[in-house]
């Protein structure tokens, strides 16, 4: 028999208990090594992470098309991961968000 849960005022999206930010190793884009971070977070937090990356590292392409893949950028957001060219940028991100 299932027990009823008491609901609180907090809106539940189903992701509250599933939060993880993991370093996934090195990947390649345009033949260049990038350090990959795979965050499993709520959509609002993902948007905050992207805004923080833009504020901290600058646009990853052009201001009108941030995050668009083009060769040799400092960082990217792609495939639900963040890709950092410099390990220090990756570490800075992990320190901020883990």
The 8 nearest C-alpha neighbors of each residue, nearest first, counted from 0:
[[1, 2, 3, 4, 5, 6, 13, 7],
 [2, 0, 3, 4, 5, 6, 13, 7],
 [3, 1, 4, 0, 5, 6, 7, 11],
 [2, 4, 1, 5, 6, 0, 7, 11],
 [5, 3, 6, 2, 1, 7, 11, 0],
 [4, 6, 3, 7, 2, 8, 9, 11],
 [7, 5, 4, 8, 9, 10, 3, 11],
 [6, 8, 9, 5, 10, 11, 4, 3],
 [7, 9, 10, 6, 11, 5, 12, 4],
 [10, 8, 7, 11, 6, 12, 15, 5],
 [9, 11, 8, 12, 7, 6, 13, 15],
 [12, 10, 13, 9, 15, 14, 7, 8],
 [11, 13, 14, 10, 15, 41, 9, 42],
 [12, 14, 11, 15, 16, 17, 41, 10],
 [13, 15, 17, 12, 16, 41, 40, 18],
 [16, 14, 17, 13, 12, 18, 11, 41],
 [17, 15, 14, 18, 13, 19, 40, 12],
 [18, 16, 14, 15, 19, 39, 40, 13],
 [19, 17, 40, 39, 16, 15, 20, 14],
 [18, 20, 39, 38, 21, 17, 40, 97],
 [19, 21, 38, 37, 97, 39, 36, 18],
 [22, 20, 37, 36, 23, 38, 19, 93],
 [21, 23, 36, 24, 35, 37, 20, 34],
 [24, 22, 35, 36, 21, 37, 25, 34],
 [25, 23, 35, 34, 22, 26, 36, 33],
 [24, 26, 34, 33, 35, 32, 23, 27],
 [27, 25, 33, 32, 34, 35, 24, 28],
 [26, 28, 32, 31, 30, 33, 29, 25],
 [29, 27, 30, 31, 32, 26, 33, 70],
 [28, 30, 31, 70, 27, 71, 69, 32],
 [29, 31, 28, 27, 32, 70, 71, 26],
 [32, 30, 27, 28, 29, 33, 71, 84],
 [33, 31, 27, 26, 25, 84, 30, 28],
 [34, 32, 84, 83, 26, 25, 82, 27],
 [33, 35, 25, 83, 82, 24, 84, 26],
 [36, 34, 82, 23, 24, 81, 25, 22],
 [35, 37, 22, 81, 23, 80, 21, 38],
 [36, 38, 80, 21, 20, 22, 23, 81],
 [39, 37, 20, 19, 40, 21, 36, 80],
 [40, 38, 19, 18, 20, 37, 17, 41],
 [41, 39, 18, 38, 44, 45, 42, 19],
 [40, 42, 44, 43, 14, 45, 39, 15],
 [41, 43, 45, 44, 46, 40, 47, 39],
 [44, 42, 46, 45, 41, 47, 40, 48],
 [43, 45, 47, 46, 41, 42, 48, 40],
 [46, 44, 48, 42, 47, 43, 49, 40],
 [45, 47, 49, 43, 44, 48, 50, 42],
 [46, 48, 44, 50, 45, 49, 51, 43],
 [49, 47, 51, 45, 46, 50, 44, 52],
 [48, 50, 52, 46, 51, 47, 53, 45],
 [49, 51, 47, 53, 52, 48, 54, 46],
 [52, 50, 48, 54, 49, 53, 55, 47],
 [53, 51, 55, 49, 54, 50, 56, 48],
 [52, 54, 57, 58, 50, 56, 51, 55],
 [55, 53, 51, 52, 57, 56, 50, 58],
 [54, 56, 52, 53, 51, 57, 50, 58],
 [57, 55, 53, 52, 54, 58, 73, 74],
 [58, 56, 53, 54, 55, 59, 52, 73],
 [59, 57, 53, 65, 60, 61, 62, 56],
 [58, 60, 66, 65, 74, 72, 75, 73],
 [59, 61, 65, 58, 67, 66, 64, 69],
 [60, 62, 64, 65, 63, 58, 59, 67],
 [61, 63, 65, 64, 58, 60, 59, 57],
 [62, 64, 61, 65, 60, 58, 67, 66],
 [65, 63, 61, 62, 67, 66, 60, 58],
 [66, 64, 60, 58, 61, 59, 62, 67],
 [65, 67, 59, 75, 60, 76, 68, 64],
 [68, 66, 65, 60, 64, 69, 59, 75],
 [69, 67, 66, 70, 75, 60, 72, 59],
 [68, 70, 67, 72, 71, 60, 29, 59],
 [71, 69, 72, 29, 68, 28, 31, 30],
 [70, 72, 69, 73, 31, 29, 84, 28],
 [71, 73, 74, 59, 70, 69, 60, 75],
 [72, 74, 84, 83, 59, 71, 75, 85],
 [75, 73, 83, 82, 72, 59, 84, 76],
 [76, 74, 82, 66, 81, 59, 77, 83],
 [75, 77, 81, 80, 66, 82, 79, 74],
 [76, 78, 80, 79, 75, 81, 82, 66],
 [79, 77, 80, 76, 81, 37, 82, 75],
 [80, 78, 77, 37, 76, 81, 38, 39],
 [81, 79, 37, 78, 77, 36, 76, 82],
 [80, 82, 76, 36, 35, 75, 77, 37],
 [81, 83, 35, 75, 74, 34, 33, 76],
 [84, 82, 74, 34, 33, 85, 89, 73],
 [83, 85, 33, 73, 74, 34, 32, 86],
 [86, 84, 87, 88, 83, 89, 33, 73],
 [85, 87, 89, 88, 90, 34, 84, 83],
 [86, 88, 90, 89, 85, 91, 92, 83],
 [89, 87, 91, 85, 86, 90, 92, 83],
 [88, 90, 86, 92, 87, 91, 83, 93],
 [91, 89, 87, 93, 92, 88, 94, 86],
 [90, 92, 88, 94, 89, 93, 87, 95],
 [91, 93, 89, 95, 90, 94, 96, 88],
 [94, 92, 90, 96, 95, 97, 91, 89],
 [95, 93, 91, 92, 96, 97, 90, 89],
 [94, 96, 92, 93, 97, 91, 90, 48],
 [95, 97, 93, 94, 92, 20, 48, 91],
 [96, 93, 94, 20, 95, 19, 92, 21]]
